[in-house]
Amino acid sequence: MSNLHNFLVEHAMFPFPQPTEGGPSTGTTDISLFEVPKLDREWKAKYAVRDNMLVQKLCNTLQNILGDTILSADAENQLLSRFSPRIDRILLSTGVLKALGDCLWECDMKLVVKTEQVADRGSSRIDYNLKVDDEDGGLVELPWNGIKLTWTCGQSLVPRMLTKAALYLGLRQMEWLFITCHNYWIVCHLVKNDHHPFLAYSPMISINGSSAPFRALLGAILSVTKKVPVEPTKFDPNMDLDTIDEGEDQGPCSHHHTGQRKAESGLMVTSSSQNSPESSQVWIHLYPFLNNMLALPQCAKSGNRRLWLTHFVGSGSTGNVWQCHFDGSIDFFIAKVVDVLCLADTDKQQRLHDEFNIYLTLESRQPHDCIAPHCYGAFEGNGVAILILDLCDGILNGWGELNDSERLQLYKMVWDLHRIGISHGDLEPRNIARTREHRLCLIDFSESKGSKICSELQTFQKFLWKQQPL
Ligand SMILES: Nc1ncnc2c1ncn2[C@@H]1O[C@H](COP(=O)(O)OP(=O)(O)OP(=O)(O)O)[C@@H](O)[C@H]1O
């Protein structure tokens, strides 16, 4: 018979590979500053406080909860098979989950992996979303997720990353977040408090020869599910999260493509509700891309250039797509929004720039509106880049929806595109839209390239006519 807590102190360790083995993560979570207004007051961290003892506090909580829980010889052998020689440390594999599940089992709790969204086109989202059986048999939403934020070893904790972690926690109404980067972990705790909710964060801790990261993780899970509070972090108002992104330092990605600040467009954007008081609305000033020659729609020209993102349409690998309208107008448009919060977002930003260049080419041709929705320009502001387009009625769900004349119309459209020297690069039904004038058009030029060969056209012909002659 041995003691579960002592067992964990001795065995709950991860391997410590060299940076070349696997390398640091460069993924990032998909969190938009536009989501800020959706945060409930108590979940919106306003400050960040470094707590050097945070991990230790979690380990102490775990020790208190486990007390002298005894392991039978069988249970010990079972756990040893999970923990020896080392726990598989990669969150995207199941080693950690199995080890956690076994420990919770010893505490008469069952771990259920609810959803698992693994890396998507180089951008890591939520790795795991877990549930634990609570004592009454109901399911508890487990506020723990391992996520990967862009953070290279040795880099100090940049405020921008903390802002993102705080947003992530607040939007998902979770208290704990474990950020991993190669051999290091950072633990974040959202401390809810009506007067000044804040984010407590640990210094970077190494997994080298230490079982503390795993114990802290289990401590966070058990403290929530068993409702055992962790020793509080002292509030310190020195680092104000709300003002972090203001000022001249616009972060690593800003002006990446332009190298200089552009003239302000007078355009502002928000996802705040129009019913919310002015004081709680979050507005971002927008600056046109340097090569933006396109004019805003007529309804935006009469003075008030405020853009309201009103309805979330969908998201893709480049960014989030919103329905929007200008102040005082009932004409709806589409805004394709890319977060530019950290270096890993530069890839998406580049895709938006490339897509905008395609729209510029199309807009300079007549009749441009046969191929794609009208584009009204591309802009960037604090942490975002945005493309404004005409709103279409919907997208195709499959090629089978097309009648004969639509197939011809579409084929001709792609033919025209290639004549201009552009290949779309992603001709799928989801990228074919129906306009409000009941025509078809192509959307999503984020994979488009200049093209000399027409293999895309040949493949497309096969899609449409299933290899039968025209
Ligand atoms: N002009 C538009 N009108 C209406 N809906 C649109 C428009 N543009 C995009 N959408 C919607 O938003 C979704 C995502 O847009 P889009 O495909 O441009 O984004 P993406 O990030 O480039 O996606 P992908 O991962 O396919 O490359 C589309 O599938 C469509 O439903």
Ligand as a Chemical Component Dictionary entry (heavy atoms), coordinates in Angstrom:
data_LIG
# 
_chem_comp.id                   LIG 
_chem_comp.type                 NON-POLYMER 
_chem_comp.pdbx_formal_charge   0 
_chem_comp.three_letter_code    LIG 
# 
loop_
_chem_comp_atom.comp_id 
_chem_comp_atom.atom_id 
_chem_comp_atom.alt_atom_id 
_chem_comp_atom.type_symbol 
_chem_comp_atom.charge 
_chem_comp_atom.model_Cartn_x 
_chem_comp_atom.model_Cartn_y 
_chem_comp_atom.model_Cartn_z 
_chem_comp_atom.pdbx_ordinal 
LIG N1  N1  N 0 -19.252 37.776 -49.494 1  
LIG C1  C1  C 0 -19.803 36.862 -48.696 2  
LIG N2  N2  N 0 -21.148 36.808 -48.512 3  
LIG C2  C2  C 0 -21.724 35.894 -47.683 4  
LIG N3  N3  N 0 -21.026 34.971 -46.983 5  
LIG C3  C3  C 0 -19.688 34.978 -47.130 6  
LIG C4  C4  C 0 -18.997 35.910 -47.970 7  
LIG N4  N4  N 0 -17.669 35.665 -47.896 8  
LIG C5  C5  C 0 -17.540 34.635 -47.040 9  
LIG N5  N5  N 0 -18.734 34.210 -46.573 10 
LIG C6  C6  C 0 -19.000 33.112 -45.618 11 
LIG O1  O1  O 0 -17.895 32.970 -44.723 12 
LIG C7  C7  C 0 -17.300 31.684 -44.855 13 
LIG C8  C8  C 0 -15.784 31.810 -44.726 14 
LIG O2  O2  O 0 -15.310 32.724 -45.695 15 
LIG P1  P1  P 0 -14.001 32.451 -46.543 16 
LIG O3  O3  O 0 -14.142 31.125 -47.249 17 
LIG O4  O4  O 0 -13.736 33.634 -47.393 18 
LIG O5  O5  O 0 -12.938 32.364 -45.362 19 
LIG P2  P2  P 0 -11.540 31.617 -45.301 20 
LIG O6  O6  O 0 -10.994 31.904 -43.948 21 
LIG O7  O7  O 0 -10.670 32.045 -46.446 22 
LIG O8  O8  O 0 -12.002 30.111 -45.467 23 
LIG P3  P3  P 0 -11.220 28.808 -45.993 24 
LIG O9  O9  O 0 -10.836 28.039 -44.767 25 
LIG O10 O10 O 0 -12.279 28.080 -46.825 26 
LIG O11 O11 O 0 -10.033 29.260 -46.816 27 
LIG C9  C9  C 0 -17.760 31.197 -46.230 28 
LIG O12 O12 O 0 -17.804 29.784 -46.300 29 
LIG C10 C10 C 0 -19.148 31.803 -46.352 30 
LIG O13 O13 O 0 -20.085 31.007 -45.653 31 
# 
loop_
_chem_comp_bond.comp_id 
_chem_comp_bond.atom_id_1 
_chem_comp_bond.atom_id_2 
_chem_comp_bond.value_order 
_chem_comp_bond.pdbx_ordinal 
LIG N1  C1  SING 1  
LIG C1  N2  SING 2  
LIG C1  C4  DOUB 3  
LIG N2  C2  DOUB 4  
LIG C2  N3  SING 5  
LIG N3  C3  DOUB 6  
LIG C3  C4  SING 7  
LIG C3  N5  SING 8  
LIG C4  N4  SING 9  
LIG N4  C5  DOUB 10 
LIG C5  N5  SING 11 
LIG N5  C6  SING 12 
LIG C6  O1  SING 13 
LIG C6  C10 SING 14 
LIG O1  C7  SING 15 
LIG C7  C8  SING 16 
LIG C7  C9  SING 17 
LIG C8  O2  SING 18 
LIG O2  P1  SING 19 
LIG P1  O3  DOUB 20 
LIG P1  O4  SING 21 
LIG P1  O5  SING 22 
LIG O5  P2  SING 23 
LIG P2  O6  DOUB 24 
LIG P2  O7  SING 25 
LIG P2  O8  SING 26 
LIG O8  P3  SING 27 
LIG P3  O9  DOUB 28 
LIG P3  O10 SING 29 
LIG P3  O11 SING 30 
LIG C9  O12 SING 31 
LIG C9  C10 SING 32 
LIG C10 O13 SING 33 
# 
